[in-house]
Amino acid sequence: MPARAWRLTLAAATLMALVGGGRSAFGLFVSPLNTASGIGLPALSFAVALGQLGLGLAQPLIGALVDRVGAARVIVIGAVLLAANTALPTAWPLPWVVALSLVASAMAGGAVGSNGLLIGEVNRGVPATRVGLAVGLVGAGTSVGQLLLGPATQWAIAHRGWAWALAATAVTALLALPLSLPFRRRHPGPAARPAQALADVLRDGRFWRVALSFGVCGFHVGFLGVHMPGVIERCGLPSTLAGAWIAVSGAANIAGSLAIGLALRRYNPAGLLAALYAVRALSIVALLALPATPAVMIGFAVLMGASFMATLPPTSLLVARQHGIQRLGTLFGTVMLVHQVGSFAGIWFGGWAAMATGNDRLLWCVDIALAFGAMALVWPRGAATRPWPHGSSKDALRVRSAVPVDVG
């Protein structure tokens, strides 16, 4: 890749590490925040879920703003707001302050390291033949953050207290300020007509099949990110296993994201995406069938991690190939809205189901059904788009985006 494309990709991956890693480690704060504020687990779960929904609602607007004014300004403003709102509960651990912080910080994080913001920039700035790998690297950034911030956050909570750990998380958000620099200069190519008008895309069944499948992804990862430490405790396992679970799943996510990015050069993205949802469903079936031991949980972390962000490259590539890259920030922001609606459902339903039943079996059964449903939505039928040949250009991408991609 050209040097500027590498800088853009690495900056995007690091931003994803900061925001996605911090979000992945947030489950470690659930119990301390609940105890300190007295908000209650159902209300706390609802606030977190509402934050994810707010993030989703903001995604199309953030994407449209980036399409207009560029990503750098959006990232800078988002980083300041993210740091301020993350730190709020350390000063005022009141129920309404905790709820406000969770909602506001989730939305601010979308302006720093969201898929809708960064994926559009990477698709614009990276040669078409390397987009799959570049998006895989960005997805792996979340895993690197998860791998580093999970154990670090658990250590900080254990040795310095939850307030100190949360304040440190807020400070790390400010690292996004220098990382915005590679996004400052944008050199768009020759103007070209979009493959479809925006209104036509939003009436296209192919777009909504991909978007709904990503909503299932949101349901799954939203639950895991917030409630997996609780799942481990409810299985009677040591709470310290949660940090290791986060780290192992993060390491597996790096491998899974990079492997999918490379596989996209040879295989149909719709088929790869269907296979990933099948892996998720079968992994949960295995978790339910096997005894709850540390080894089983670590194995589950490997399988979940390998598919965690691996859905991102084929999903973004399907949207780009179907509908072009000129409005990809807006389009993928809309896809992320559906993802966050799913995340809202997974976080809220996960907390409610655990309180109502005392375990997580109901949630897992629903998740299995949804994963198989997502597989059906994206299953390729008929003529499928093949990977671009070597030497394809962005102009080729624009031409190919007018060719239908059948995802079921």
N, C-alpha and C positions, 0 to 999 in steps of 0.2 A: 504494500500500500504506500502511497505518497506520504511524506513526512507529516503534512498537515492532517491527513486522514488518521494517522496513528495518534497524533496528539489529541485530536478530537475524540477518538475512540477511548483512549486511556483516561482522559478527563471525565468522559461520560461514565466509564466503569467505576472510577473512584467516587463520583457523586452517588452512584447507585450503592456503592459500599457504605458510604456515610449514612444515607437515608434508609436504604433497605436493611442494612445491618442493624441499625438502631431500632428499626421497626421489628425486626426478627427477635431482638433481645428484649422487647418490651414485656413479653410474658413474664419475665423475672420481676417486674415491678408490680404486677397485678396484686399479689398478696400483700406486700408492704403498703401500697397505696390504699387498698381496701381497709387494712387495719388502722392506718394513720388517720384516714378521713372519715371512716365509718359509713362510706357511701353504700356498701353492700355489693355483692358480686353481680346480681342481676342488673342493677343500675350502672355499675362500672362496665359490664359487658355491653350494655345498651349505649353508653357514651362512646366507647371504643368503636362499636359498630356504626354509630351515627357519624363519627369522624371519618370512617372509611366511606360512608355514603356521601358525606360532604366533599371528600377528596374526589370521588367519582363525578359528582355534579360539577366540580370545578375543572375537571380535565378537559372537556371540549373548549371551555373558555380559555384555559391556559394554552392549549394547543393553537387556538385561533390567534391569541396574543403573540405567541412565539412566531407564528407564520407571518405576522405583520411587522413586529419590531425586533425580532431576534431573541435568542435565548439568554444572552448574557444579563440583560437588565432584569429579566424575570427571575433568574437564579439568585442574583444579589439580593433583591427584595425578599424573596422567599427564605433565604438563609437567615437574614436578620429576624424575620417573624418567627421562623422555626426555633431559633435559639431562645428568644424571649418567651414564647409560649411553653416550651418544654420546661423551662426553669420555674414557671409559676407555682406549681404545687410545693416546691421546696420552701417557699416563703409563706404560703397560705394553704396548708393542707385541709381545706374545707371541701365538702362534697361538690358544691357548685363550681368552685375553682378547679377542682380536678376534672370535672366534666367539661368545663370550658377549655381547659388546657388540652385535653385529649382531642376534642373536635378541631380546635384552631391549629394545633401542631400538625395534625394529619393533613389538613388542607394546605398549610404552608409547606410541608414536605413535598407536596405535589408540584410546587413551583421550583423545587431544587433538584430532586432526583426521581421524578416519575417516569414511567415507561412512555407515556404519551408525549412528554417533553423531549426526552433524550433520543428516542428511537427515530423520530422524524428528522432530527439533526444528523444522526448517524447515517440514515438513508440518503440524505442530501449530500453529505460530505465524503462518502466512501464509494469507491468504484463498485459498479453493480455486481461484479464477480466476487467481491469480498464482503458484501453486505451481510450474508448469513454468518460468516465468521465474526465480523465486527459486532453484530447484535449478540452473538453468543458470548463474546468477551464482556459486553455490557451486562448481560445477565449474570455472568460469572462474578462480576463486581459485587453484586448483592451477596453472593456466597462468601467472598473474601471478607466482606464486612461482618457477615454472620459468624464466620470462623474466628475472627479476631474479637469482635465486640461481645459475643456471647459469653465466653469464659471471662473476659475482662470485666464485663458488667456484673457477673455473678461474684467475682472476687471483690469488686468494689462494694457491692451491697453487703457481703459477709464481713468485710474488714473495716469499711468506712461508713456504712449506713446507706440506706436507700436515697436519702436527700443528697448526700455528697455524690453518689453515683449518677443521680438524675441531673444534677448540675453539671457534672463532667460530660454527660451526653449532650447537654445543651451547648457547651463550649465547642464540642467537636463539629457541630453544625456550621460554625463560622469558618471552618476549613473550606467550605464551598465558595467563599469569596474569591480566593486566587484561582480556584478551579474553573471559574466562569470565563477566564481570559481566552481560552481557545475557541470560545463560542462568539467572541466579539466581532470578528471579521467574517463576513459571509460573502461568497462570490458565486451567486447563482449563474447557472448556464443560460443559454438563449431561452427567451420566453416560449412557452409551448402551451397549447390548449390542453386542459385536463381531459383525461379519457372520458370522464363522466362529470356532469354537473353535480354539485353536492346534493341537491334534492333528489336526483336520480339514484345516487349511491344509497341514500337513506330509504329508498323504495326497493332496493335490490335484495332479494332473498339470500344471495350468496354472502353479502356483507353481514346480515343478521345471523346466519348460521355460524359464521366464524365468531361474531361478537358473543353470542349466547354460549358457545363452547368456552370462551374465555371467562364468562361469568361463572361457569362451573369451576374453573381454575381459581377464581377469586373466593368462592365458597370454601374450597379446600384449603388454600394457603392462609386465608384469614383465620380459620379455626386453628390451624397448626401454630401460626405465629403468636396467637394470644393464649390459647388454652393448652398447648402441649405440656408445659410444666405441670399444670393441674392434672392432666391425664396421667402423667407419670406418678404423681402422688396418689391419685385415686386407685392406681394399680397396686399400691402398697410398696412402691419402690422408693429408694432414697431421693430426696429432693435435689441433691447434688448431681444426680444423673441428668437433670435438665440442661445444665451448661454443656455437658459432654454431648448430649443429643443435638443441641444447636450447632456445636462445632463440627460434629461428624456430618450432619446433613448439609452444612455449608461447604465442607470439603467435597462431598459427593456432588453438590450442585455445580461446583467449578468444572468437574469432569463432565457432567451431563450437559452443561451449557456449551462447552467447547466441542464436545462430540457431536451434538446436534448441529452446531454451526458448520462443522466440516461435512457432516452428512448431507446438508442441504445442497451442496455442490453436485451431488450425484442422485439424490432421491427426491421424490415428490413431497413437498411440504405437508400436503393434506394427509398422506399416508403416515408420515412420521408423527404428525400431531395425534392422529387416531391411536397409534401405537403407545404414545405417552399416556393418554387417558386410560388405556387398557392396563398399563403397568400400575397406575395409581389404584385402580379398582381392585386388581388382583393382590396388590400389596396389603390393602386394608383387609381383604378376605383372609390373607395369611395371618395378619395380626390378631384377628378375632379367633382364628382356629388354634393358634399356638399359645402356650402358657406365657403369662406376663413375667418375663425375666429380663435382666439387664441386657443379655445377649440378643434377645428378640427385639428389644427396643432399639438397640444400636443397628441391628440389621434393617429395621423399619426406617431408621434415620437415613441409612444409605440409599434405600430404594426411593424414599420420598425426596431426598436431596437430589438424586439423579434426575428426577422429573420436575423439580420445583420450579425453576426458571427456564427449563428447557422448552417449555411451551411458547416462550416469548419469540424466539427467532422464526419458527414456522408461522405463528400467528401474524406477526408483523409483515412477513414476506408475502403471505397470502393477500393481505389487505393492499400492500404496495403493488403486487402484480395484477390484482383485479381492478384497482381504481387509480393507480398512478401515485406519484410522490409529491406533486405540487401542493396538495392539501393534506399531506399525511399527518401533520400535527393535529389538525382538526379531526380527521377521520380516526386516527388511533386514540385521540382523546375521547372520542365517542365510544370506541371499543373499551377503553379503560373505565368509562362510566359504568358500562355493563359489568365489567370485572369487579368494580367496587360495590355495586349492588349485591353481587354474589358474596363479596367479602363481608358486607353488612349482615347478610343472612347467616353466613357461617359463624361469625363472631357472636351475634345475638342468640341464634338458635343453639350454638354450642354451650353458652353459659346457661340458658334456660333449661336445656335438656339435662345438663349435669345436676342442676339444682332440683329438678323435678323427679329424676329417676335415680340419682346417686351414682350414676356411671355414664359412660360415653357410648354405649352400644347403639342407642337410637340414632345418634349423630352419625356414627360410622356406617350404619345401614343406609341411611339417606345418602351419604356421600358416595357409597358404592353405586347406587342407582343413578346418581347424577353423573358420575364418571363414565358409566356405560352409555348414558344418554349423550354426553359430549362426544364420545367416540362415534356414535351414529351420526351426529350432526356434521362432522368433518370428514366422514369416510368418503374417499374419492370414488366417483362413479364416472364412467364414460371416459372421454379424453381428458387427460390430466396434463397440467403444465410441467414440462421437464426443466431441469436446471439450465441456466443460461450457459452457452458455450463460452470458452475462454475468449477474452477480448471483447465481451459485451460492454456496452457503454450505457451511460444514463439515458441517452437517446433511445437505445434499444429497450431500456426498461420502460420508457414512456410508450413506445410502440407496442410492446408486449402487454402492457397494462390494459390495452383495449381488447385483448384476447380473453374470452371467458375462462375462468378456472373453476371447474366443477368440484365442489367439496360436498357433494351429496344432495 
